[in-house]
Amino acid sequence: MGNDLPKKLENSPLIAATVELRFKNAIPNGVLLGKFFPSLGSDYEDLQVIGPGNVPEAALKQNPNLIFLPQYRAKGSNSAAYQVLFGPRVVIFAMRGPSFDIDFASDGPLQKLLGNLERHDVLIELERAGLRYINLFEGRKSLEHMAVNTSISGDDISAHISSMRFEIPQDSFKLTVTIAKNATANVSDDNIGMVAAPSPENTKKGAILDIDASTTFDSAVHRPYANEILAKLIDAHQHAEQIFFKALTPSFVESLGPSYR
């Protein structure tokens, strides 16, 4: 494969990609539904309620991250491939394949979304931005395609591993990498944001490579702006891309049909 990373994979394993923005304090519903959603204009439609208005205190004590669950979802008007999910403490831009990429163009849907958040002063509460890629290698029941050392004292234990999770610091980012074999993934269009319940007709089985690259912001010290956040997300993409190709054996990458230009 050499030192250059492929620009595209003909047989991309990507099943979902998300950009998640988390906020320090809750954004009032009047801002979310009265200003932010209408400002998206004709790019999004079909607003749906997908989550509870309030998470029970007992559930929050068990899992504090539940506070970042989205409550609403709007689908892209021109493409079912992307959606926006949002709640008082989170905004998620979610996208399905077909390439190991999110559209980072200056006039693309992600930049437009960030611009709308900036105009309504939502970004001043930003505390975390994350980029997540979920890849499914359908039908794979082993980790033979992974370039990961799975041995103890020289003895290969890959046959006895069901999943692995790593947290890797790189520059200002934390990369959380999860590898699982013989996993079940929900691949329905309604699950681009990973919120839909699975059913037999929208599930596939295989090995999973889940990469989450996140960075934090201290808006009390420096107010983040849309262009700055987009630049951070592009850096996160580059880190995630490197991890993706390093985690796979060269022969398996070739089987995915890489293009280098």
Steps between C-alpha positions, in 0.01 A plus 500: 500500500797731548499821700218666304149431626228411250268784396204267453393140557289331234366255760467739792400337832368830639141472627470830689691820571407762757618836626388556859509835680443499877415808705572600859153633574159412363381697199139617553236332283395845385842538336514143365149485352423870463826621345755227424277250316316765291839649406592173326243599238415270214811285551319291763145376546287248685580602858441202731503456878732205574585532869348580838480859619664420833732216595419356845750597772561134591595419140735800484681381813563164334604653166570878497542493120123454462473877540652528150226295330325687216126566522426607141600388152473678164581324173676663208257625235726430203669185629390225739871442563522768768302612802523743791415377849489741791406552863574748779861384543588356158486554124592208272563512126458142379584355162508160330780399253589438225861602570722531806426871510273782613443799274728770646447741210457868591154495337411148618219401740732468803642851462150640449390330822795643695427844359140481621615398848742794506235752392274397787782513758476127571873438448594716799394205719707240309709267717571202271508427128530143376519323166400134486529240225338157531622233257345157454692218332200286417529126556835525683500278811869531586763773535733363232455815291612722789865606541466488879728305732279259696749280682612429856858379547508412133174301504233623257172562686302661217259204489402574860443875460149629430581872519779744580499870588791746493533866593788660310609862562619682186573873511189665649279202414393184676443211261271229635532186288266205545551172315240223521459175313178315423304817583151607392450848352183694428530635144156655446473857369329596827811389688750739342517668839509166686162549670264256328412160645634210292277254318588188296458676164741786581784315671825361363767290671876517480802667656479863615770769498362803685721812514408809701734802491406776745642824636386737774441876509512747787261769381561700818856562374439511125173516309506236224384605154360289217815517282720401795276202583498388138882512494511288817263247345720476190796426729289239681415340166869472410579333835207259461598420142855409605370273778260331257768400251758411765249268667454290186748265335638625164353201316154570641522869404575388144185283504297817569599644161709802597547794265796733561390795288 
